[in-house]
Amino acid sequence: MNKNDLEKPIGRISDQQGSVLLIAVIVLALLSLLGIMSTTTTSIELQIAGNERIYRQNFNCAEAGARHVIELIQSTDKSDLDNHESLNWLTNGMVNPSTIPDFTDPGAWDWDDSDGDANAEELTVTDADGDPVCSETYFAAVEINPAAESLLGETGELRQYRGFGYYNHPQRGEVLIEVGIRLYF
């Protein structure tokens, strides 16, 4: 036996140990990349969930305004609905349709009545403890010409309204909801 023959197997073993180390480093790098990618995905999903939560809160605030205007119209006496001057939030669109504000334009909303021509009112939505939840919620309504036909054989005077709920938060965005209301008197 030769001295060179004894050294060959030892050299092969040391070469194989180096390849195992290389494979271990590659696997470790791949697992690290997988961990980074899952962390990034989780972070993005958390941002999406946060945006969805804000959108739902904004929508709920605007919907509270729209529901409030429906309740006001349904609970207000007919004589008070006839006298629009006493209700800042109600615009008579039947007399002159060109005076109907375009409530889809945020600039058309006037709730502070600083110039005496308010067309909306502010609504502060509170939680069960009475703490304000939506303090930038507004509501308005417009009386429009009713359709000529009556619904389901209803008789009496038909009144038709468009109600609006609007929520505007400087950092969270704005939402507008429009509802239709028909009442028989």
C-alpha positions in Angstrom: 0.0 0.0 0.0 1.1 3.3 -0.9 1.1 6.4 1.1 -0.9 8.2 -1.6 -3.6 5.6 -1.5 -4.3 6.2 2.2 -4.6 10.0 1.7 -7.2 9.8 -1.2 -10.2 8.7 0.9 -9.5 11.3 3.5 -9.3 14.0 0.9 -12.7 12.9 -0.5 -14.3 13.0 2.9 -13.1 16.5 3.5 -14.4 17.6 0.1 -17.9 16.1 0.9 -18.0 18.0 4.2 -17.5 21.3 2.4 -20.4 20.5 0.0 -22.7 19.8 3.0 -21.7 23.1 4.5 -22.5 24.8 1.2 -25.9 23.1 0.9 -26.7 24.0 4.5 -25.9 27.7 3.8 -28.1 27.7 0.7 -31.0 26.1 2.6 -30.6 28.6 5.4 -30.6 31.5 2.9 -33.8 30.1 1.2 -35.5 29.7 4.6 -34.5 33.3 5.5 -36.0 34.6 2.3 -39.2 32.7 2.9 -39.4 34.2 6.4 -38.8 37.7 5.1 -41.5 37.2 2.4 -44.0 35.9 4.9 -43.3 38.9 7.2 -43.8 41.3 4.3 -47.0 39.6 3.3 -48.3 39.7 6.9 -47.5 43.4 7.0 -49.4 44.2 3.8 -52.3 42.1 5.0 -52.4 44.1 8.3 -52.5 47.4 6.3 -55.3 46.1 4.1 -57.3 45.1 7.2 -56.7 48.5 8.7 -57.9 50.2 5.6 -60.9 48.0 5.5 -61.7 48.8 9.1 -61.5 52.6 8.4 -63.7 52.2 5.3 -66.3 50.4 7.3 -66.2 53.0 10.0 -66.6 55.8 7.5 -69.4 54.0 5.7 -71.2 53.3 9.0 -70.9 57.0 10.0 -72.4 58.1 6.6 -75.1 55.5 6.9 -76.0 56.8 10.4 -76.6 60.2 8.8 -78.8 58.7 6.1 -80.8 56.6 8.6 -81.2 59.7 10.8 -82.7 61.7 8.0 -85.1 58.9 7.2 -86.2 58.8 10.9 -86.6 62.6 10.9 -88.8 62.6 7.8 -90.9 59.7 9.1 -91.4 61.3 12.5 -91.9 64.9 11.4 -95.5 66.1 11.1 -96.8 66.8 7.6 -97.4 70.5 8.5 -93.8 70.9 9.6 -92.7 69.2 6.3 -94.8 71.7 4.4 -93.0 74.5 6.2 -89.5 74.0 4.9 -88.1 77.2 6.5 -88.1 75.7 10.0 -86.1 72.6 8.9 -82.5 73.5 7.8 -81.9 70.0 6.6 -84.8 69.9 4.2 -84.7 71.6 0.8 -87.9 72.0 -1.3 -86.9 70.9 -4.8 -90.5 71.0 -6.2 -90.8 74.8 -6.3 -87.6 75.4 -8.2 -85.6 72.2 -9.1 -82.6 74.4 -10.1 -82.2 75.3 -6.4 -81.5 71.7 -5.4 -78.0 71.5 -4.1 -75.7 68.9 -5.7 -75.0 66.9 -2.6 -72.5 64.7 -4.5 -70.2 67.8 -4.4 -68.7 68.3 -0.9 -68.7 72.0 -1.5 -72.6 72.0 -1.7 -73.0 71.0 2.0 -73.7 74.0 4.2 -74.4 72.9 7.8 -73.1 75.8 9.9 -75.8 78.4 8.8 -73.2 81.2 9.1 -74.8 82.9 6.1 -78.4 81.9 6.8 -78.8 79.4 4.1 -78.0 76.1 5.7 -79.1 73.0 3.7 -77.8 70.3 6.1 -77.2 69.6 9.8 -74.4 68.0 11.7 -75.0 64.7 13.5 -72.8 63.5 16.3 -73.0 59.7 16.5 -72.2 58.3 19.9 -71.5 54.9 21.3 -73.3 53.1 24.1 -71.4 55.1 26.7 -72.2 58.4 25.0 -68.8 59.0 23.7 -68.6 60.6 20.2 -67.7 58.1 17.4 -68.5 60.1 14.3 -68.4 63.9 14.8 -68.0 64.8 11.1 -71.4 63.3 10.0 -74.0 65.4 8.2 -77.5 64.8 6.9 -79.8 66.5 4.4 -82.9 65.8 2.4 -84.6 67.1 -0.7 -88.3 66.9 -1.4 -88.8 65.9 -5.1 -91.7 65.5 -7.4 -93.4 62.1 -6.7 -94.0 59.7 -9.5 -97.4 59.8 -11.0 -98.3 56.2 -10.1 -99.1 55.0 -6.6 -97.5 51.9 -5.1 -99.5 48.8 -4.2 -102.8 50.6 -4.4 -101.9 53.2 -1.8 -104.2 56.2 -1.6 -103.6 59.6 -0.2 -100.9 62.3 -0.9 -97.6 60.9 -2.0 -94.4 62.7 -0.9 -91.0 61.7 -2.2 -87.7 62.6 -0.7 -84.0 62.0 -1.4 -82.0 61.7 1.9 -78.3 62.0 2.2 -75.8 61.0 4.8 -72.3 62.4 4.5 -69.2 61.7 6.5 -66.0 63.7 6.0 -62.8 63.1 8.0 -59.7 65.0 7.1 -57.4 61.9 7.4 -59.8 59.0 6.8 -61.6 60.2 3.8 -65.3 60.8 2.9 -68.4 58.8 2.2 -71.8 59.9 0.8 -74.9 57.7 1.0 -78.1 58.6 -0.8 -81.5 57.0 0.0 -85.0 57.4 -1.4 -88.0 57.8 0.8 -91.7 57.7 -0.2 -94.5 58.6 2.3 -98.2 58.6 2.0 -100.3 61.1 4.0 
